[in-house]
Structure formats: C-alpha cells, structure tokens
C-alpha cells in the first residue's frame, strides 16, 4: 500500500469523517478532543448504517452533520459504498475514522481511502479480529487484552497497525467489565492517532507504520 499519510502540517484543520454503527462512545471521544484549542482536526460528517444509532444523535448534539445511509436503499455492497464515497468526497473529507462501524467495506470504499482510513478494534490485533473480540479474549484465557488503531485495508480488522494499548484481564472479568476497561484505552488512543495523522507524523511502509515522535 502506498501511504497518503504524509499530510503536511497546515493552517487548516484536517477534515475528518466518522463511520459509526451504534453507541458512538469513540465518536464522542473524538468530538470532545476536537474541541480542545489547537487540536489539528475537525469532524465534518458522521455516517451511520443504522437509523437508531445513538452516534447520530451525538453528532447532531455536537453540531456535526449526521447522515443515515440505509443499506436497504442500495442493490449491493459496492453500490452502497459508492454512495458513501460520493458523500464523503463532496464534504472534502481527508481522513476517515471507523469508530464501531460494523459493516464490511468493499474495495470501492477501501481503494478511495487507502492510507486515509483508520479503524479501532477492541483487541491486540492480529489476535481476535471480527465480532465480540473481548469474548474471544476471555475464551482463550489470555492474561493481557487491549485495543488497536490501524489503517484499514480490504480485510476484516487487518491493515498496518498504528497504535496499541494493553490492559490486564482479571480473574473475575466478564465480557462487559473487560470491554469497559479496554474502552478507556480506546477513547484515549483514537484521538491521539488522529492528531498524529493530522500532523503528518505517520508513514506507511509496507505492513508497518512509522511514527515520527
Ligand atoms: C468499540 O469497542 C470498537 O472498538 C468496536 O466496537 C465498539 C464500538 O463502541 N469495534 C469493533 O469491534 C470493530 N471490529 P462505540 O460505538 O461506543 O464507539
């Protein structure tokens, strides 16, 4: 993959789009971060594939455009993704963030945002991709779990890893208690990675990401 991640530091704030399917707590963490003086990015649109996703309400409450794109309105996945790309391109989105987006993305979207789309996943990838990562971690009896932010590629929860954070797995953990512990790290990490991208400090080299400190 060739990286588009070398975005130079500019006066204008990076235009970020967010894809979210549900609760939107990561979206909220990003929205909160963008309010800090000097933060180099702004959220210009939030797209949801579920009409009742609380993420839509969080976007509106922050004064950000909220777009519900209904999968039922499209013949197939490429048609949906083409509409998605069209909407994002029209808003001049420079970086996409997948914050709890639970829909598989086709090459139509992935190619349009190659090197410019970040995903967050609640495991230490490449362990436990896919659904219910925290439950997978408990079922495997791991002692350390965590979260990963990575550039998206055509796979599910694959692509060059930018940042990871670990948390302990405790003897009496349930899926919910572990998820809550991981989520604290997600909320800290995702806005930090967006900042690094916006400041042009991420370079994709094959499967690896170099971070300029
Ligand atoms: C988060 O834990 C995120 O890492 C996960 O969904 C949750 C969304 O929560 N994403 C995935 O599992 C992607 N494979 P949120 O809607 O409150 O941000």
Boltz pocket constraint, residues with backbone or C-beta under 6 A from the ligand:
constraints:
  - pocket:
      binder: B
      contacts: [[A, 20], [A, 21], [A, 22], [A, 23], [A, 24], [A, 25], [A, 26], [A, 27], [A, 99], [A, 100], [A, 101], [A, 120], [A, 121], [A, 122], [A, 130], [A, 131], [A, 132], [A, 133], [A, 157], [A, 183], [A, 186]]
      max_distance: 6.0
